[in-house]
Amino acid sequence: MVIFRRKQSVGALDTIEDSLVLFKYRDFKKATKNFSEKLGEGGFGSVFKGILADSTAIAVKELKCLQQVEKQFHAEVRTIGAIQHINLVRLWGFCAEASKRLLVYEYMPNGSLHSLLLPKNPLILDWKARYHIAIGTAKGLAYLHEECRECIMHCDIKSDNILLDAEYNPKLGDFGLAKLRDGNCSRVLTTM
């Protein structure tokens, strides 16, 4: 019975809100090898690479800023957790254990568009690839603005937040500054 319970406790525990998975913090420590492989860092925390028990690669965002961590955490879970599109990074789950706030995303093996634009990067994208990335990014934004149940304004589009999968398909990420817009409102956000 102990072995059976131990097997059940490794990895995802519960499914919440339309297929989001609630993870335990200890599962992230194991999956990320104690947060050893940092992929990047932003204003609200760091992102680490992890591998789940089923060999699925993940990106784990550990939120750090204590004053705004709850607002950031709830904004990302609410906005990106409820939507799915080929040009949006998929949120798979989260951890809200004690003071720990972590988000689990699909892993993007080619990193951000920003990393490809750096002069030290030897990879130069041809015009077809650039066009593909631009169109995919525009499709993701169009989906957020026009096709979602609730209109979502990303508010932080930059090359760091355009991530690339194994085939260099672009996916928008980092929805921490996203704003939900009422359909009756003007398209201009005067409070920004």
C-alpha positions as CSV (number, residue, x, y, z in Angstrom):
1,M,0.0,0.0,0.0
2,V,2.9,2.4,0.8
3,I,4.5,1.7,-2.6
4,F,1.1,2.3,-4.4
5,R,0.6,5.6,-2.6
6,R,4.1,6.7,-3.3
7,K,3.6,6.0,-7.0
8,Q,0.4,8.0,-7.0
9,S,2.0,11.0,-5.3
10,V,4.8,11.5,-7.9
11,G,3.7,14.0,-10.6
12,A,0.3,15.5,-11.1
13,L,-2.4,15.2,-8.4
14,D,-5.6,16.8,-9.3
15,T,-7.1,18.3,-12.4
16,I,-8.5,21.8,-11.8
17,E,-10.4,24.3,-14.0
18,D,-10.5,22.7,-17.5
19,S,-7.6,20.3,-17.4
20,L,-5.1,22.4,-15.3
21,V,-3.2,20.1,-13.0
22,L,-2.4,20.8,-9.3
23,F,1.1,19.7,-8.5
24,K,2.9,19.4,-5.2
25,Y,6.1,21.5,-4.6
26,R,8.2,18.4,-3.9
27,D,7.3,17.1,-7.4
28,F,8.8,20.3,-8.9
29,K,12.0,19.9,-6.8
30,K,12.4,16.4,-8.2
31,A,11.5,17.3,-11.8
32,T,13.8,20.3,-11.9
33,K,16.6,18.6,-10.0
34,N,16.2,21.2,-7.2
35,F,15.8,24.0,-9.7
36,S,19.3,23.5,-11.2
37,E,18.7,24.4,-15.0
38,K,17.6,28.0,-15.3
39,L,16.1,28.9,-18.7
40,G,15.5,32.5,-18.0
41,E,14.5,35.2,-15.5
42,G,11.9,37.9,-15.6
43,G,10.5,40.6,-13.3
44,F,8.4,38.2,-11.3
45,G,10.6,35.2,-11.1
46,S,12.8,32.5,-12.8
47,V,12.0,29.8,-15.2
48,F,13.6,26.3,-14.9
49,K,13.6,23.3,-17.1
50,G,12.2,20.1,-15.7
51,I,11.4,16.5,-16.7
52,L,8.2,14.8,-15.4
53,A,8.1,11.1,-14.4
54,D,6.7,10.3,-17.9
55,S,9.7,12.0,-19.6
56,T,7.7,15.1,-20.6
57,A,9.9,18.2,-20.7
58,I,8.3,21.2,-18.9
59,A,9.2,24.8,-18.0
60,V,8.5,25.7,-14.4
61,K,8.1,29.4,-13.6
62,E,8.8,30.1,-9.9
63,L,7.2,33.4,-8.9
64,K,9.3,35.4,-6.4
65,C,8.1,39.0,-6.0
66,L,6.1,38.7,-2.8
67,Q,4.1,42.0,-3.1
68,Q,2.6,41.1,-6.5
69,V,3.0,37.4,-6.6
70,E,-0.6,36.6,-5.9
71,K,-1.8,39.0,-8.5
72,Q,0.6,37.7,-11.1
73,F,-0.2,34.1,-10.2
74,H,-3.9,34.5,-10.5
75,A,-3.7,36.5,-13.7
76,E,-1.7,33.8,-15.4
77,V,-3.8,30.9,-14.2
78,R,-7.1,32.7,-15.1
79,T,-6.0,34.0,-18.5
80,I,-3.7,31.4,-20.1
81,G,-5.1,28.4,-18.1
82,A,-8.5,28.7,-19.7
83,I,-7.4,29.2,-23.4
84,Q,-5.8,27.0,-26.0
85,H,-4.4,28.0,-29.3
86,I,-1.6,26.7,-31.5
87,N,0.3,30.1,-31.1
88,L,-0.1,30.4,-27.3
89,V,2.2,28.6,-24.7
90,R,0.1,25.9,-23.0
91,L,-0.2,26.2,-19.2
92,W,-0.4,22.6,-17.9
93,G,-0.7,23.2,-14.2
94,F,0.4,25.0,-11.1
95,C,1.5,24.7,-7.5
96,A,0.0,26.9,-4.7
97,E,1.5,25.3,-1.6
98,A,2.2,27.5,1.4
99,S,4.0,30.6,0.1
100,K,5.2,28.8,-3.1
101,R,3.7,29.8,-6.4
102,L,4.8,27.9,-9.5
103,L,3.4,27.6,-13.0
104,V,4.0,24.7,-15.3
105,Y,4.2,25.3,-19.1
106,E,5.0,23.2,-22.1
107,Y,8.7,23.4,-22.8
108,M,9.9,25.4,-25.8
109,P,13.2,23.8,-26.9
110,N,14.3,26.8,-29.1
111,G,13.8,29.4,-26.4
112,S,12.7,32.9,-27.1
113,L,12.8,34.9,-30.3
114,H,15.0,37.3,-28.4
115,S,17.7,34.7,-28.0
116,L,17.8,34.2,-31.8
117,L,18.1,37.9,-32.4
118,L,21.2,38.3,-30.3
119,P,24.4,39.0,-32.3
120,K,26.3,36.1,-30.6
121,N,23.8,33.6,-31.9
122,P,25.1,31.9,-35.1
123,L,21.6,30.9,-36.3
124,I,20.3,33.4,-38.9
125,L,16.6,32.9,-39.8
126,D,15.8,33.0,-43.5
127,W,12.9,35.2,-44.7
128,K,10.5,32.3,-44.9
129,A,11.1,31.5,-41.2
130,R,10.8,35.1,-40.2
131,Y,7.5,35.4,-42.0
132,H,6.3,32.2,-40.4
133,I,7.1,33.6,-36.9
134,A,5.5,37.0,-37.6
135,I,2.3,35.4,-39.0
136,G,2.1,32.9,-36.0
137,T,2.6,35.8,-33.5
138,A,-0.1,37.8,-35.2
139,K,-2.5,34.8,-35.2
140,G,-1.9,34.3,-31.5
141,L,-2.6,38.0,-30.8
142,A,-5.7,38.0,-33.1
143,Y,-7.0,35.0,-31.2
144,L,-6.5,36.7,-27.8
145,H,-8.1,40.0,-29.0
146,E,-11.0,38.7,-31.2
147,E,-11.7,35.0,-30.7
148,C,-11.5,34.3,-27.0
149,R,-14.6,34.1,-24.9
150,E,-13.2,37.0,-23.0
151,C,-11.0,39.5,-24.9
152,I,-7.4,39.4,-23.5
153,M,-5.0,42.2,-24.0
154,H,-1.5,40.8,-23.6
155,C,0.2,44.2,-22.8
156,D,3.8,42.8,-22.9
157,I,4.6,41.7,-26.4
158,K,8.3,41.6,-26.9
159,S,10.8,39.2,-28.4
160,D,11.4,37.7,-24.9
161,N,7.7,36.6,-24.8
162,I,7.6,35.0,-28.2
163,L,8.8,31.4,-27.6
164,L,9.7,28.9,-30.3
165,D,9.0,25.2,-30.3
166,A,11.1,22.4,-31.9
167,E,10.0,23.4,-35.4
168,Y,10.3,27.2,-34.7
169,N,6.6,27.7,-34.5
170,P,6.0,30.9,-32.4
171,K,4.0,30.8,-29.2
172,L,3.1,33.8,-27.1
173,G,3.9,33.5,-23.4
174,D,4.2,35.4,-20.1
175,F,0.6,36.6,-19.5
176,G,1.4,38.3,-16.2
177,L,0.5,41.7,-17.5
178,A,-2.6,40.5,-19.4
179,K,-5.8,42.4,-19.0
180,L,-9.3,41.1,-19.5
181,R,-11.3,43.6,-21.6
182,D,-15.1,43.9,-21.5
183,G,-16.6,43.5,-25.0
184,N,-18.4,46.9,-24.5
185,C,-15.3,48.8,-23.7
186,S,-13.2,50.9,-26.0
187,R,-10.2,49.2,-27.4
188,V,-8.0,51.8,-25.8
189,L,-6.9,51.0,-22.3
190,T,-6.6,54.4,-20.7
191,T,-5.5,53.1,-17.3
192,M,-2.3,51.5,-18.7
